[in-house]
Amino acid sequence: MTEHTWTDGLTWIQGYIENMLKQGISIANGHPRTDGKTIWLPEIPALMNQPTLLYFRGIIDHEMSHILFDSFSVDFAADGPDVANFYNAI
């Protein structure tokens, strides 16, 4: 397994966000979610420890996966919050 430095992680987040903006995906501040055109992220602190960095990387990966692999055509919330949460997790 390859280990990455702290700087690698911060550089990854910055580069990933820049890439999303180049592809026309907007970034907004708020509770993590996406509608396929915008990704809402919590405010990114100026100073991060490693768990916070991993938290943000996880959010970005998760929301980008929705954009890349989700059709946004099924409303799982109509089946109740437990069903919606289950499908959101996978």
N, C-alpha and C positions, 0 to 999 in steps of 0.2 A: 504494500500500500504506500502510495506517495504522500509524504507530508508536505503541507503548504505553510508558508510563513504568514504572519499576520498581514503583512503588506500585500501578499498575493490575494487574500480574501477581500480586502478593501478595494484593490484594483479590479477584482472580478466584479464586485457590485457596481462600481462606477462604469466599467466597460459594458456590463450587461444593460444598465439603464440607458446609456448612450446608444446602444444598439437598438433597444426597444423604441426609443424616440426616432431614430433613423427609419425604422419600419412603420412609422405612423401610429405607434401605440403611445397613448398619452399616459402620463403619470400624475396622480392626484394624491392629496393627503386625506387619509381617513381609515376606517376599518378595512382590513385586507379583503379585497374582492375584485372581480373583473366583470365587465359586460362584453368582453371581446374586443373592445376598442380602447378602453382605459383600464389601467391597473391602479387601484387605490392602495397605498402603503401608509403605515403609521409614520410619523415624523422620524426621520433617520437622525439619531443623535450625532453631534460632532465628534464625540469620543465614544468608542465602543469597546467592550471587552469581547472575548471570544464567543461566549454564549449568545450575546446580542448579535454579533456578526452572523453566526450560524442561523439564528432566528430569522434575520432578514433574508439570508440566502434561501432558506426554506420557503419563505413566503413568496419570493420572486419565482423560484422554481415551480411552486404549486400553481400560482396564478398564470404563469406562462404556459404551463401544461394545459390549463383550461383553454387558452387561446389556440394552442397548436392542435389539440386533440378533441375538443368539445364542440358539438354542433350548436349548442345553446338553444336547441329546438324542443327539449323536454323540460317541463317544469316539475322537478321532483318535489318541490315544496307543496304541490297540490296533494301529495300522498302523505303529508304530515312532516313535522320537523325531524323525526327520527330517520325517516327514509331519506330526506334531503341531506342530512348530516352524514349518513352512511355513504351515499353516492359521492358526496363532496370529498370524503376521506379517501376514496379509491379513485 
